[in-house]
Amino acid sequence: MKKDRRRLLGGMAALGLGSLFGPVLATGRGGSKDSDTAPQQDPGRVQPPAAVPWQEGRCAFCGMPIATPKDGWRGKKLPPGFFERTYAQIAFADGEALHFESLACMFNYAYAKGLADGDDSTFYVMTVEALPGECKRLGLVPARQATYVWGERLMTTMKAHLVAVPGPRKAAEFVRNRPKVGRYHFYTYRQLLDLSPLPEANLVPLLAKHSGLL
C-alpha cells in the first residue's frame, strides 16, 4: 500500500498536481477534547539532542535555511504574527542529527524515509510561547511530549500552519489568545504520524524526491 502511494506521489509530482494536497487537517472548528489528552506511547529511551546550527543549517527535507532571515525573504518583511523557526530535529544514537525548518518537514521526511521515534533516534521539536503577539521559543522537547496546534490562519514556515506548544493547557491558551486563528485542531505526536504526509508548501515534489521517485 505504501509503495503504491509513493508511486502515485511521483506521478502527481511529474504532472505538477501538488495542489491536490490541500489542507486536509482543516475539518471542523475547534480541537476535540480527546485529541489533546490522548496518552502518548513510549517508543523507547531518549537520545540527547544535537546542537542547532542556526546560522548555517539547512532543512533536510526542503533545503531551506532553518533560521528565517530577520529581514524576511527577498526584501519582504515577515507579516505580523509570523512564527519563525518552527524547528524540529531527529537525533540519532551515534550522535548525528537531521535538522528541519518546519515541523511538517520533519514528519514528512520521517514518512518518506520510514523513520520512527525509538531507541536509536529521538524526534525533537521547538515549542513556542502561548502569549498573544509572541514568537518566543521555549526550547527543544521530545516530540512525543509536545502538543501541536494546527490553525488555518497560522503563518509559519513552509505554510504548514503548525506549531508545537508544551502541553494541552498551553494549546488551549494559544488559540484563546489568537481569535483570528480560524479553524484549529490540537494533535498529539502519534496523531500527526498517523496523518502524515502533512500539508505544506511544495509537498508532493519533496515527498517524491525523498522517496526516490524523482
C-alpha positions in Angstrom: 0.0 0.0 0.0 2.8 2.5 1.0 4.7 1.6 -2.2 1.6 2.3 -4.3 1.1 5.6 -2.5 4.6 6.7 -3.2 4.3 5.8 -6.9 1.1 7.9 -7.0 3.0 10.8 -5.4 5.7 10.5 -8.0 3.2 10.6 -10.9 1.4 13.6 -9.4 4.7 15.5 -9.0 5.6 14.9 -12.6 2.3 16.3 -13.6 2.5 19.3 -11.3 -0.5 18.3 -9.3 0.8 19.1 -5.8 -2.1 21.5 -5.3 -4.4 18.5 -5.0 -3.0 18.1 -1.5 -4.9 20.8 0.2 -5.1 21.5 4.0 -6.5 18.0 4.8 -6.3 18.7 8.5 -8.8 21.5 8.3 -12.1 19.8 9.3 -14.5 21.5 11.7 -13.9 24.2 14.2 -12.0 23.8 17.5 -9.9 20.9 18.8 -11.6 17.8 20.1 -11.3 17.2 23.8 -9.9 13.8 23.2 -7.2 14.7 20.7 -5.2 16.9 23.1 -5.3 14.5 26.0 -4.7 11.1 24.3 -1.9 9.1 26.1 1.4 9.0 24.3 3.0 5.6 23.6 6.6 5.3 25.0 8.7 4.4 22.0 11.9 3.9 24.0 14.8 5.8 25.6 15.5 9.4 24.7 18.7 10.3 22.8 20.2 13.7 23.7 19.5 16.5 21.2 22.3 17.9 19.0 23.3 21.5 18.9 21.2 23.5 16.5 23.2 25.1 13.6 21.0 28.2 13.4 23.4 30.2 11.2 24.4 27.7 8.6 21.9 24.8 8.9 19.5 23.8 6.1 16.4 21.7 6.3 17.0 18.0 5.5 13.6 17.9 3.7 13.0 21.2 1.9 16.6 22.5 1.7 15.6 26.0 3.1 17.7 27.7 5.9 16.5 26.6 9.3 16.6 30.2 10.5 14.3 32.6 8.8 16.2 35.8 7.9 15.4 38.7 10.3 14.6 40.9 7.3 12.3 38.4 5.7 12.6 36.8 2.3 13.9 38.7 -0.7 13.4 42.1 1.0 9.9 41.3 2.1 9.3 41.7 5.8 7.6 39.0 7.8 3.9 39.5 8.3 2.6 40.3 11.9 2.1 37.1 13.8 4.5 35.0 11.7 6.1 32.2 13.7 9.7 31.7 12.6 11.8 28.8 13.5 9.2 26.1 13.9 12.3 23.9 14.1 12.5 20.2 14.5 15.3 17.6 14.8 15.9 13.9 14.6 18.8 12.9 16.9 20.4 9.5 16.4 22.2 7.2 18.8 25.5 7.8 17.0 25.4 11.5 17.8 24.4 12.6 14.3 21.2 14.6 13.7 19.0 15.9 11.0 17.6 19.4 11.2 14.3 20.7 9.8 12.9 24.2 9.2 9.3 23.2 9.7 7.6 20.7 12.0 5.8 19.3 8.9 9.2 18.9 7.2 10.3 16.5 9.9 7.1 14.5 9.9 7.1 14.3 6.1 10.8 13.3 5.9 10.1 10.5 8.5 7.2 9.4 6.4 9.2 9.3 3.2 12.2 7.5 4.8 10.2 5.2 7.1 11.9 6.6 10.2 10.3 6.2 13.7 10.9 7.7 17.1 12.5 4.9 19.1 15.6 3.6 20.8 18.0 4.6 18.0 16.6 8.0 17.4 14.6 10.7 19.1 12.4 13.3 17.4 12.6 16.9 18.9 10.5 20.0 18.3 10.9 23.6 19.3 8.0 24.7 21.4 6.7 28.3 21.3 5.2 30.8 23.8 1.4 30.8 24.1 1.1 34.5 24.8 -0.5 36.7 22.0 1.9 38.5 19.7 4.9 36.5 20.9 7.1 34.2 18.8 9.4 33.4 21.7 11.0 29.9 21.5 10.8 28.0 24.8 13.3 25.2 23.9 13.6 21.7 22.4 11.5 19.0 23.9 11.0 15.4 22.7 8.3 15.4 20.0 6.3 12.8 21.9 5.8 15.2 24.8 4.5 18.2 22.9 1.0 19.2 21.9 0.6 20.5 18.4 -1.8 23.3 17.2 -2.9 23.5 13.6 -4.7 26.7 12.7 -5.9 27.6 9.2 -4.6 31.2 9.6 -1.4 30.5 11.4 1.5 31.8 9.5 4.5 29.5 9.8 7.4 28.4 7.7 6.6 26.2 4.7 2.9 27.2 5.1 2.4 24.3 7.4 0.1 26.2 9.8 1.5 24.1 12.6 3.3 25.0 15.9 4.3 22.9 18.9 3.5 24.0 22.5 4.5 22.4 25.8 1.1 20.7 26.5 -2.7 20.6 26.2 -3.2 23.6 28.6 -0.8 25.8 26.6 -2.5 24.7 23.4 -5.9 25.9 24.7 -4.2 29.2 25.8 -2.6 29.6 22.4 -5.8 29.6 20.4 -7.7 31.5 23.1 -5.2 34.4 22.8 -5.5 34.3 19.0 -9.1 34.9 18.0 -8.1 35.3 14.3 -6.5 31.8 14.1 -9.6 30.5 12.2 -10.4 26.8 12.4 -8.0 24.9 14.6 -7.2 21.5 16.0 -5.0 20.0 18.7 -2.9 17.0 17.9 -0.5 14.6 19.6 2.7 13.4 18.1 1.2 10.0 17.4 -1.8 11.5 15.6 0.5 13.6 13.4 2.5 10.5 12.5 -0.8 8.7 11.6 -1.9 11.7 9.4 1.4 12.0 7.6 2.2 13.3 5.0 1.2 16.7 6.3 0.2 19.6 4.0 3.0 22.2 3.4 4.5 24.1 0.5 5.8 22.0 -2.4 4.7 18.8 -0.6 4.3 16.3 -3.5 7.7 17.0 -5.3 9.5 16.9 -2.0 7.9 13.6 -1.0 8.7 12.2 -4.4 12.3 13.3 -4.2 12.9 11.8 -0.8 11.0 8.6 -1.7 13.5 8.1 -4.6 10.8 8.7 -7.3 12.4 11.8 -8.9 
